[in-house]
C-alpha cells in the first residue's frame, strides 16, 4: 500500500524560505513525473511544480523564480525549496505522481505565510 508523507511546512513571514520534503512507502518516485500541489482552504489542489524523470522542471507562473523542485532518486525523496514566500503561497502542500491514476494522497504539510 502506498503512503505519501509530506513534511517541512510551517508558519513564516513573507520573504522567508521553507523546504518541503516528500517521502513514500510502497512507491518508487524514479521513472515518474512527480509534482507538488497546493490546496487552499475551500479550494482544489493545484499543481505548482513538477519534475520529470530527467529532472526537467515545470512551474506555475506565480512561483517561477522562487520555488525549486528537486528529487533524490537514491533516497526516494522529493523536495520543494520555497524562497521569498508570499501570503498567497499559504495552503496545504501535497506531492504525488503526475498520472491519470495517482497514488493515495498523503496528509500534506501546511504552509502559512504572514505579511
C-alpha positions, 0 to 999 in steps of 0.5 A, a space after each residue: 500500500 502506498 503512503 505519501 508523507 509530506 513534511 517541512 511546512 510551517 508558519 513564516 513571514 513573507 520573504 522567508 524560505 521553507 523546504 518541503 520534503 516528500 517521502 513514500 512507502 510502497 512507491 518508487 518516485 524514479 521513472 515518474 513525473 512527480 509534482 507538488 500541489 497546493 490546496 487552499 482552504 475551500 479550494 482544489 489542489 493545484 499543481 505548482 511544480 513538477 519534475 520529470 524523470 530527467 529532472 526537467 522542471 515545470 512551474 506555475 507562473 506565480 512561483 517561477 523564480 522562487 520555488 525549486 523542485 528537486 528529487 533524490 532518486 537514491 533516497 526516494 525523496 522529493 523536495 520543494 525549496 520555497 524562497 521569498 514566500 508570499 501570503 498567497 503561497 499559504 495552503 496545504 502542500 501535497 506531492 504525488 505522481 503526475 498520472 491519470 491514476 495517482 497514488 493515495 494522497 498523503 496528509 500534506 504539510 501546511 504552509 502559512 505565510 504572514 505579511 
